[in-house]
């Protein structure tokens, strides 16, 4: 079977969702010929999926344009959707030609709409997978734009053309999808390797270690302004170039990201599907930085409140680094039992059927 997976390159969250499903699918079908179309870095995909695949560096959607890791560039996003609406026919022709040349037996989309529309044209069976859809996100922010009705109609038609839209818990309601089917959470389970990490970083057994992850969106936090708190250490991306003895590069550990997440005392980041579900499944507390008017946030945060430990920190606290007390307060909470992450097996079973 030749499977094409098309992935929205808005951060790493959509790729993380799809890769969990692909891992389960490839375990059942090791003969699967896999193609992945996205502009998410190939190295990230290969770090999370052992099965061989053909990488097509192309993307037909963008999700939203970001001005920082936490702030949406609304004018640029609105104009990008408007431009796409004007070019819809030619973009659809190009995507149809791509499918015709590749001739996949099945398309999995998380969750770009043009590949789904092209699959309908070419007769390729298609499945959508995501906790949100871009039609609802566009309507949330740009419902008063002149092209809003046309954009929504085209996007919903593409999503509804799929055999099914698999929505992993937790997900937005998405009432206008006639093919919606809820499945279990999608998340990886990591191994706790804290003793190894402490030895590599020279940490004491009672030191606190907090992982900072912003979901693959470019940007950094102003850590140079943060005070040092004895016994509190941070793991950050190497390319942030933070020169402090209490900050350590994630890459220096040379471990799978989920193992690092599982081994840390807490995660500091924005609300995103992968962060929320992997914190819950690996019982890692999460400090989250709110994203202004992000429509998915109440559903994700509410689910983690029921299945894990979550605490909100305000933007001012992030700017000044006033976080130590919040970390300690959260870590005193008893850790709940981890929820079952069975969505990948459900999705893989449906794709095979």
C-alpha positions, 0 to 999 in steps of 0.5 A, spaced: 500 500 500 502 506 498 500 512 503 501 519 502 500 523 508 500 531 508 501 535 514 500 542 515 507 545 517 504 550 523 509 548 528 510 541 529 503 539 533 500 536 526 506 532 524 506 529 532 499 527 531 500 524 524 507 521 526 503 517 532 498 514 527 503 512 522 508 509 527 502 504 529 500 503 522 507 501 520 508 496 526 501 493 523 504 494 515 511 494 515 511 493 507 507 500 507 510 505 502 510 511 505 510 518 502 510 525 507 508 531 504 510 537 508 515 543 510 516 540 517 523 539 517 525 532 515 530 531 521 524 532 525 520 527 522 525 522 522 527 523 529 520 520 531 518 515 525 523 509 524 519 507 518 522 509 511 519 514 507 519 519 501 520 526 503 516 531 499 518 538 501 511 541 499 505 544 503 499 547 500 497 550 507 500 554 512 495 554 518 496 561 521 502 566 520 505 567 526 509 574 529 512 570 534 511 563 538 505 566 541 502 571 537 498 570 531 500 575 525 492 576 523 493 581 518 498 577 514 494 570 515 488 574 513 491 576 506 494 569 505 487 566 506 485 571 501 490 570 496 489 563 496 482 564 495 484 568 489 488 562 486 484 556 488 483 553 482 490 553 480 492 551 486 487 545 486 490 543 479 497 543 481 495 538 487 491 534 483 497 533 478 501 531 484 496 526 486 496 523 479 503 523 478 504 519 485 498 515 485 497 513 492 492 508 494 490 512 500 491 519 503 491 521 510 491 529 511 493 532 518 489 537 516 491 541 509 484 541 505 487 542 498 490 535 498 483 532 500 479 536 495 484 534 490 483 526 492 476 527 491 477 529 484 482 524 482 478 518 486 483 517 491 480 515 498 482 520 503 482 520 511 482 527 515 485 527 522 486 533 527 483 536 533 481 542 529 480 544 522 482 550 519 475 552 516 473 553 524 479 557 525 479 562 519 471 563 521 473 565 528 478 570 526 476 572 519 468 571 519 467 579 517 472 579 511 469 579 504 472 572 502 470 569 509 464 565 506 467 563 500 473 560 504 469 557 509 465 553 504 471 551 500 474 548 506 468 545 509 467 541 502 474 539 502 474 536 509 467 533 508 469 529 502 474 525 506 471 518 508 472 520 515 474 526 519 478 522 525 478 527 531 482 525 537 481 527 544 481 532 546 478 536 540 474 542 538 467 541 537 467 542 529 459 541 528 459 542 521 463 536 519 458 531 517 464 525 517 466 527 524 469 521 528 472 521 535 478 517 537 482 516 543 488 521 545 494 521 540 500 521 545 507 518 545 509 514 552 516 516 554 521 513 559 524 516 565 531 517 564 532 522 570 538 519 573 542 519 566 540 526 565 542 528 572 549 525 571 550 528 564 548 535 567 551 535 573 544 536 577 543 534 584 538 529 586 533 534 589 534 539 583 528 541 579 528 541 571 523 544 567 523 543 560 521 549 555 518 547 549 514 552 544 511 547 539 516 548 533 514 555 532 520 560 531 521 565 537 524 564 544 523 567 551 527 573 554 531 568 559 537 573 560 532 577 564 530 571 569 533 571 576 537 565 578 533 560 583 538 555 587 536 548 585 532 550 579 534 548 572 531 549 565 532 545 558 532 550 552 533 549 545 540 550 543 539 555 538 536 560 543 544 561 545 542 562 552 549 563 556 547 561 563 549 555 568 542 554 570 540 553 562 542 547 558 541 545 551 536 540 550 540 537 544 546 536 548 542 530 552 541 526 545 535 523 547 528 522 544 524 528 546 518 524 549 523 521 554 526 528 556 519 530 557 517 524 562 524 525 565 523 533 567 519 535 573 515 540 569 514 543 562 513 550 560 510 552 554 504 554 550 497 550 550 498 545 544 495 538 542 501 534 543 504 538 549 497 537 553 496 530 551 504 528 552 504 531 559 497 527 561 500 521 558 507 521 562 504 525 568 508 531 567 505 537 570 505 543 565 505 550 566 502 554 560 503 561 557 496 563 554 495 565 547 490 570 546 484 568 543 486 561 541 479 558 540 482 551 541 485 553 548 479 552 552 478 545 550 485 543 551 486 546 558 480 543 560 482 536 558 488 537 562 485 539 568 481 533 568 487 528 566 493 531 569 496 537 572 496 544 569 497 551 571 497 558 568 502 563 568 501 570 565 505 573 560 508 578 565 511 572 569 514 570 563 517 576 561 520 577 568 522 570 570 517 570 576 516 562 575 519 559 581 514 559 586 509 557 581 513 551 579 514 549 586 506 550 588 504 545 582 509 540 584 506 539 590 500 537 587 499 529 587 500 526 580 493 523 577 493 516 573 495 517 566 489 517 561 490 511 556 492 514 549 489 509 544 487 513 539 493 511 534 491 504 534 484 506 533 486 510 527 491 505 524 485 500 524 480 505 521 486 506 515 487 499 514 480 497 513 
